[in-house]
């Protein structure tokens, strides 16, 4: 449960905005920067307090991502060969 001062109420219901980001593994500094950007922008646009916004990272290995029918791991291999 989150603290009342960190929640936002719509029609009497507490809501906790959650942003889910799925991406290949990133280092801590990059995830921190991404979390700050998304949090700041959602807070600005929706007028939510930053403390009420949750950002979840789901890191996926390149073997579990396909773009245009090609696995991301294959694209990385091809780029390294160039």
WOCOR-V806952 format. One record per helix or strand. SS is the DSSP state (H for helix, E for strand). FROM is the first residue (numbers start at 1). TO is the last residue. If there is no record, write none. Layout:
{{SS FROM TO} {SS FROM TO}}
This chain:
{{H 4 6} {E 8 10} {E 13 15} {E 18 24} {H 28 46} {H 50 52} {E 54 60} {H 62 64} {E 66 67} {E 70 71} {H 72 81}}
